[in-house]
Amino acid sequence: MEEIPKTHKSALVTSRKQVGKVTEVPLAQPKRNQVVVKIAYAPVNPSDVGTLENWYPVQAKPPHSVGFEASGEIVAVGESLRVPHKVGDRVHLIGLGTWSQYIVLPSEMCFKMRDGLTLEQAACHYVNPGTVVYMAKLAERGGHKAAIHTAGASSLGKMMIPYFKEKGIKLINIVRREEYVQKLLSEGADYVLNSEAPDFTSQLRTLAAKEKATICFEAIAGDFTGKILRAMPSSSSIYVYGALSGKNVGGITVNDIAFLDKKVTGLWLQTYFKEVVAQGKTAEFFNEIHSRLNTIFESKIQKIFTLEDLEAAIAYYKENSSKGKILIKPNL
């Protein structure tokens, strides 16, 4: 077993009321069925920022580290591993605490990287592509012919375009800037609407009726959720998975939910992942994702920050998240 340090740096939330900060913390030796991974890269996702700022729900009580996915190299292993990893393996991983120099986690939460994949790409292997897979599964289960997505220019949105096309589901992408309309169309989008256009609502209502777009994946919240719901056909469903407006869901009319049989519910990847694990389909789930990380689930990496520059990374993310993924590199 390779010698590992007794302490390491980690972005740590120490209380419910305190924003997380980089702290030197103890590093445990691996126990039964555990491995120690030296983190190469970890992406910045909305859930990570929410954890850092104490508005995203996590099962752990403070103090706890931040970050849910990463890539890295196994540097130590415990006994009786359920998955036979070895020191030196390059892996994807999921688990709370990836914005750290090291992480200790169960062997089944690490997944050996495929040949030809960079550590940068490997880091972005779960949150965005996993959510896209979940969304497509919901559309398929409900027999929906077309879907609406309200964050079309996001990294996740750009993954949805080819994946939904692969699944035979039309996608109406909504953006907030005209510059993204032609960009997404050139990348193969079926439809792109600018929510700032004066005739946006009428365009969406006409298009949703034409394509029978009866499911929406909504990332804005506020009154925008109600605005989209009113433009959708009867018996439609909106799945809210974000709040880019910084507001709670609003604008929902009694007419829509009581008389037109429209529904508003939430979407959280963790819910689907628990279902996948319970059904024994974890390998199938990750094969669906990992086999596409160099193609339709490839992430555009726009900037890399060190762990020490965490505050700058968060500030940059909040202003530039639609331009590509931002990574944290904990070890220099």
BELVEN-V553659 format. One record per run of one state. SS is the DSSP state (a for helix, b for strand, c for the rest). FROM is the first residue (numbers start at 1). TO is the last residue. If there is no record, write none. Layout:
ss = (SS;SS)
from = (FROM;FROM)
to = (TO;TO)
This chain:
ss = (c;b;c;b;c;b;c;a;c;b;c;b;c;b;c;b;c;b;a;b;c;a;c;a;c;b;c;a;c;b;c;a;c;b;c;a;c;b;c;a;c;b;c;a;c;b;c;a;c;a;c;b;a;c;b;c)
from = (1;7;14;21;27;34;44;46;53;64;66;69;78;90;95;100;101;102;107;110;113;119;124;127;142;146;150;155;167;170;176;179;187;191;195;200;212;213;219;223;232;237;241;254;260;263;267;269;279;282;291;301;307;324;325;330)
to = (6;13;20;26;33;43;45;52;63;65;68;77;89;94;99;100;101;106;109;112;118;123;126;141;145;149;154;166;169;175;178;186;190;194;199;211;212;218;222;231;236;240;253;259;262;266;268;278;281;290;300;306;323;324;329;332)
